[in-house]
Amino acid sequence: MQISNLLVLDIETVPQYADFHQLSERVQSLWWNKISKTVPENISPEESYRLRGGILAEFGKIICISTAFFYENEAREICLKVKSIYGHNETEILKTFSALCTKMSQIHHGFTFAGHNIKEFDIPYICRRLIINGLPLPECLQLHDRKPWEVRMMDTLNWWKFGDNKNYVSLDLLAEVLQIPTSKTDIDGSMVQDVYYKDNDLPRIVHYCERDVVVTANIILKFLNLPALPESRVVVVN
């Protein structure tokens, strides 16, 4: 594997609206039709939207895509460059990300997406939101008619399964068991919605997303029997 071909990514999503009642009556009905059979019997539509509105692409939106790629410094040491695309305008986030993907695929013949659970969450979510926003799919994301072996994704969750499709492991647990260092943070995934809508603190979410990208990059190195990156070789650019 040429790790220089990898674009490591992680996305942060929230419901399209802060409150369930901001949805039209028709969309409220469509939400409940989709979600009601998969939530506890005593949960209300309002509460279910608060808990899960952000993870369904039909009802959520992307507020941050953190990306990273490996490179070598002058001393031939592996380094990581991290850059986030974020904001309140999802269309602009997606346009910028699409342009980055096109540029990467032109530069790197073996360009490959990498991340944790990107096959079942991040990449499908991005593709669906591109279509919903009326934007074209870049060639590298035109996945609907490709055979499995034609899809270029390095998914650490899928790798960790080793053929055991019943297995699921969170990024935090995998990092812990592999002794991957993580920078301390005061936020987790369950808090993103409140930090965005109540605290209006998008930079805090961006920092959290970047942290997950660095952790994922170090897990990839661990899988390849390479040492984790010290903080001095992780560069965050604006």
TIKOL-551542 format. One record per residue (C-alpha): x, y, z; residue number from 1. Coordinates in nm, 3 decimals, padded with zeros to 5 digits. Layout:
N
<<X, Y, Z>, NUM>,
...
//
This chain:
238
<<00.000, 00.000, 00.000>, 1>,
<<00.127, 00.346, -00.093>, 2>,
<<00.012, 00.554, 00.202>, 3>,
<<00.080, 00.871, 00.001>, 4>,
<<-00.221, 00.772, -00.213>, 5>,
<<-00.458, 00.784, 00.085>, 6>,
<<-00.696, 01.067, 00.165>, 7>,
<<-00.796, 01.006, 00.526>, 8>,
<<-01.128, 01.166, 00.611>, 9>,
<<-01.396, 01.205, 00.875>, 10>,
<<-01.721, 01.400, 00.864>, 11>,
<<-01.936, 01.567, 01.126>, 12>,
<<-02.309, 01.594, 01.067>, 13>,
<<-02.610, 01.747, 01.240>, 14>,
<<-02.986, 01.750, 01.176>, 15>,
<<-03.086, 02.004, 00.913>, 16>,
<<-03.285, 02.193, 01.176>, 17>,
<<-03.235, 02.249, 01.545>, 18>,
<<-03.589, 02.139, 01.629>, 19>,
<<-03.823, 01.873, 01.490>, 20>,
<<-04.110, 02.124, 01.461>, 21>,
<<-03.911, 02.329, 01.210>, 22>,
<<-03.972, 02.049, 00.959>, 23>,
<<-04.280, 02.070, 00.738>, 24>,
<<-04.568, 01.843, 00.838>, 25>,
<<-04.496, 01.617, 00.540>, 26>,
<<-04.127, 01.581, 00.629>, 27>,
<<-04.222, 01.515, 00.992>, 28>,
<<-04.444, 01.232, 00.870>, 29>,
<<-04.173, 01.096, 00.641>, 30>,
<<-03.926, 01.108, 00.929>, 31>,
<<-04.150, 00.906, 01.156>, 32>,
<<-04.230, 00.654, 00.882>, 33>,
<<-03.860, 00.594, 00.832>, 34>,
<<-03.747, 00.585, 01.194>, 35>,
<<-04.039, 00.458, 01.404>, 36>,
<<-03.966, 00.086, 01.366>, 37>,
<<-03.604, 00.121, 01.478>, 38>,
<<-03.647, 00.325, 01.797>, 39>,
<<-03.782, 00.226, 02.142>, 40>,
<<-04.161, 00.227, 02.171>, 41>,
<<-04.171, 00.507, 02.427>, 42>,
<<-03.962, 00.756, 02.227>, 43>,
<<-04.133, 01.055, 02.065>, 44>,
<<-04.074, 01.175, 01.709>, 45>,
<<-03.921, 01.492, 01.853>, 46>,
<<-03.672, 01.302, 02.067>, 47>,
<<-03.588, 01.056, 01.791>, 48>,
<<-03.507, 01.346, 01.558>, 49>,
<<-03.282, 01.503, 01.820>, 50>,
<<-03.096, 01.175, 01.866>, 51>,
<<-03.074, 01.051, 01.507>, 52>,
<<-03.159, 01.334, 01.269>, 53>,
<<-02.794, 01.398, 01.194>, 54>,
<<-02.697, 01.045, 01.093>, 55>,
<<-02.951, 01.007, 00.812>, 56>,
<<-02.848, 01.191, 00.496>, 57>,
<<-03.209, 01.261, 00.398>, 58>,
<<-03.261, 01.466, 00.716>, 59>,
<<-02.911, 01.579, 00.814>, 60>,
<<-02.633, 01.795, 00.675>, 61>,
<<-02.254, 01.805, 00.678>, 62>,
<<-02.087, 02.083, 00.876>, 63>,
<<-01.726, 01.961, 00.863>, 64>,
<<-01.509, 01.731, 00.653>, 65>,
<<-01.161, 01.687, 00.798>, 66>,
<<-00.904, 01.542, 00.560>, 67>,
<<-00.543, 01.432, 00.595>, 68>,
<<-00.272, 01.286, 00.378>, 69>,
<<00.067, 01.131, 00.447>, 70>,
<<00.391, 01.274, 00.310>, 71>,
<<00.763, 01.255, 00.381>, 72>,
<<00.966, 01.544, 00.519>, 73>,
<<01.325, 01.623, 00.422>, 74>,
<<01.448, 01.363, 00.670>, 75>,
<<01.234, 01.097, 00.496>, 76>,
<<01.009, 01.073, 00.802>, 77>,
<<00.637, 01.006, 00.763>, 78>,
<<00.430, 01.315, 00.838>, 79>,
<<00.060, 01.400, 00.822>, 80>,
<<-00.101, 01.715, 00.687>, 81>,
<<-00.453, 01.786, 00.815>, 82>,
<<-00.698, 02.029, 00.659>, 83>,
<<-01.067, 02.080, 00.736>, 84>,
<<-01.347, 02.203, 00.515>, 85>,
<<-01.623, 02.343, 00.732>, 86>,
<<-01.891, 02.605, 00.765>, 87>,
<<-02.265, 02.660, 00.774>, 88>,
<<-02.307, 02.641, 00.395>, 89>,
<<-02.311, 02.271, 00.313>, 90>,
<<-02.309, 02.332, -00.063>, 91>,
<<-01.977, 02.517, -00.043>, 92>,
<<-01.829, 02.245, 00.180>, 93>,
<<-01.922, 01.981, -00.077>, 94>,
<<-01.796, 02.184, -00.373>, 95>,
<<-01.458, 02.230, -00.205>, 96>,
<<-01.436, 01.863, -00.112>, 97>,
<<-01.526, 01.753, -00.466>, 98>,
<<-01.254, 01.977, -00.607>, 99>,
<<-01.003, 01.826, -00.361>, 100>,
<<-01.102, 01.473, -00.464>, 101>,
<<-01.063, 01.556, -00.832>, 102>,
<<-00.720, 01.710, -00.771>, 103>,
<<-00.604, 01.412, -00.563>, 104>,
<<-00.723, 01.159, -00.821>, 105>,
<<-00.532, 01.347, -01.094>, 106>,
<<-00.209, 01.357, -00.891>, 107>,
<<-00.221, 01.006, -00.743>, 108>,
<<-00.298, 00.720, -00.981>, 109>,
<<-00.389, 00.492, -00.689>, 110>,
<<-00.592, 00.758, -00.504>, 111>,
<<-00.787, 00.589, -00.224>, 112>,
<<-01.026, 00.714, 00.044>, 113>,
<<-00.940, 00.605, 00.398>, 114>,
<<-01.123, 00.629, 00.729>, 115>,
<<-01.319, 00.445, 00.996>, 116>,
<<-01.657, 00.312, 00.880>, 117>,
<<-01.639, 00.526, 00.566>, 118>,
<<-01.791, 00.249, 00.351>, 119>,
<<-02.119, 00.252, 00.541>, 120>,
<<-02.134, 00.610, 00.665>, 121>,
<<-01.902, 00.891, 00.553>, 122>,
<<-01.875, 00.820, 00.179>, 123>,
<<-02.243, 00.728, 00.120>, 124>,
<<-02.347, 01.031, 00.326>, 125>,
<<-02.128, 01.262, 00.118>, 126>,
<<-02.260, 01.116, -00.208>, 127>,
<<-02.623, 01.151, -00.102>, 128>,
<<-02.575, 01.508, 00.014>, 129>,
<<-02.402, 01.597, -00.314>, 130>,
<<-02.708, 01.476, -00.506>, 131>,
<<-02.953, 01.644, -00.266>, 132>,
<<-02.763, 01.972, -00.309>, 133>,
<<-02.780, 01.939, -00.688>, 134>,
<<-02.404, 01.889, -00.728>, 135>,
<<-02.233, 01.643, -00.962>, 136>,
<<-02.051, 01.343, -00.820>, 137>,
<<-01.678, 01.355, -00.896>, 138>,
<<-01.560, 01.054, -01.091>, 139>,
<<-01.402, 00.892, -00.784>, 140>,
<<-01.740, 00.901, -00.606>, 141>,
<<-01.947, 00.751, -00.888>, 142>,
<<-01.980, 00.423, -00.701>, 143>,
<<-02.336, 00.311, -00.781>, 144>,
<<-02.245, 00.073, -01.062>, 145>,
<<-01.896, -00.035, -00.961>, 146>,
<<-01.796, -00.383, -00.854>, 147>,
<<-01.671, -00.416, -00.495>, 148>,
<<-01.310, -00.459, -00.601>, 149>,
<<-01.329, -00.143, -00.812>, 150>,
<<-01.415, 00.077, -00.513>, 151>,
<<-01.101, 00.237, -00.371>, 152>,
<<-01.157, 00.264, 00.004>, 153>,
<<-00.936, 00.166, 00.295>, 154>,
<<-01.180, 00.127, 00.585>, 155>,
<<-01.021, 00.056, 00.924>, 156>,
<<-01.348, -00.087, 01.054>, 157>,
<<-01.369, -00.329, 00.762>, 158>,
<<-01.001, -00.418, 00.802>, 159>,
<<-01.051, -00.494, 01.172>, 160>,
<<-01.340, -00.728, 01.094>, 161>,
<<-01.106, -00.973, 00.915>, 162>,
<<-01.410, -01.132, 00.751>, 163>,
<<-01.623, -01.129, 01.067>, 164>,
<<-01.914, -00.919, 00.945>, 165>,
<<-02.087, -00.933, 01.285>, 166>,
<<-01.804, -00.738, 01.446>, 167>,
<<-01.830, -00.364, 01.508>, 168>,
<<-01.572, -00.156, 01.691>, 169>,
<<-01.579, 00.217, 01.756>, 170>,
<<-01.284, 00.434, 01.662>, 171>,
<<-01.220, 00.513, 02.029>, 172>,
<<-01.217, 00.147, 02.133>, 173>,
<<-00.992, 00.046, 01.845>, 174>,
<<-00.749, 00.326, 01.930>, 175>,
<<-00.747, 00.218, 02.293>, 176>,
<<-00.674, -00.151, 02.229>, 177>,
<<-00.403, -00.060, 01.976>, 178>,
<<-00.252, 00.189, 02.223>, 179>,
<<-00.291, 00.476, 01.982>, 180>,
<<-00.238, 00.809, 02.160>, 181>,
<<-00.531, 01.048, 02.147>, 182>,
<<-00.533, 01.416, 02.232>, 183>,
<<-00.767, 01.498, 02.517>, 184>,
<<-01.092, 01.661, 02.416>, 185>,
<<-01.405, 01.783, 02.588>, 186>,
<<-01.649, 01.662, 02.324>, 187>,
<<-01.770, 01.335, 02.175>, 188>,
<<-01.996, 01.248, 01.886>, 189>,
<<-02.316, 01.257, 02.092>, 190>,
<<-02.250, 01.623, 02.179>, 191>,
<<-02.193, 01.761, 01.829>, 192>,
<<-02.554, 01.867, 01.770>, 193>,
<<-02.579, 02.067, 02.094>, 194>,
<<-02.237, 02.225, 02.045>, 195>,
<<-02.349, 02.335, 01.698>, 196>,
<<-02.704, 02.454, 01.764>, 197>,
<<-02.695, 02.556, 02.130>, 198>,
<<-02.335, 02.668, 02.181>, 199>,
<<-02.277, 02.791, 01.824>, 200>,
<<-01.920, 02.666, 01.854>, 201>,
<<-01.825, 02.519, 01.516>, 202>,
<<-01.445, 02.550, 01.573>, 203>,
<<-01.477, 02.315, 01.871>, 204>,
<<-01.642, 02.057, 01.643>, 205>,
<<-01.373, 02.103, 01.379>, 206>,
<<-01.101, 02.033, 01.636>, 207>,
<<-01.284, 01.717, 01.741>, 208>,
<<-01.314, 01.602, 01.380>, 209>,
<<-00.944, 01.668, 01.315>, 210>,
<<-00.854, 01.468, 01.622>, 211>,
<<-01.043, 01.167, 01.483>, 212>,
<<-00.864, 01.195, 01.149>, 213>,
<<-00.525, 01.188, 01.323>, 214>,
<<-00.630, 00.887, 01.531>, 215>,
<<-00.746, 00.706, 01.217>, 216>,
<<-00.418, 00.783, 01.042>, 217>,
<<-00.224, 00.636, 01.333>, 218>,
<<-00.443, 00.324, 01.328>, 219>,
<<-00.358, 00.278, 00.960>, 220>,
<<00.012, 00.302, 01.045>, 221>,
<<-00.037, 00.049, 01.324>, 222>,
<<-00.202, -00.195, 01.080>, 223>,
<<00.103, -00.155, 00.856>, 224>,
<<00.338, -00.219, 01.150>, 225>,
<<00.466, 00.137, 01.145>, 226>,
<<00.508, 00.365, 01.449>, 227>,
<<00.244, 00.622, 01.540>, 228>,
<<00.315, 00.982, 01.451>, 229>,
<<00.439, 01.219, 01.720>, 230>,
<<00.254, 01.549, 01.741>, 231>,
<<00.557, 01.724, 01.593>, 232>,
<<00.493, 01.548, 01.261>, 233>,
<<00.124, 01.634, 01.240>, 234>,
<<00.063, 01.965, 01.063>, 235>,
<<-00.280, 02.130, 01.071>, 236>,
<<-00.327, 02.387, 00.795>, 237>,
<<-00.603, 02.641, 00.747>, 238>,
//
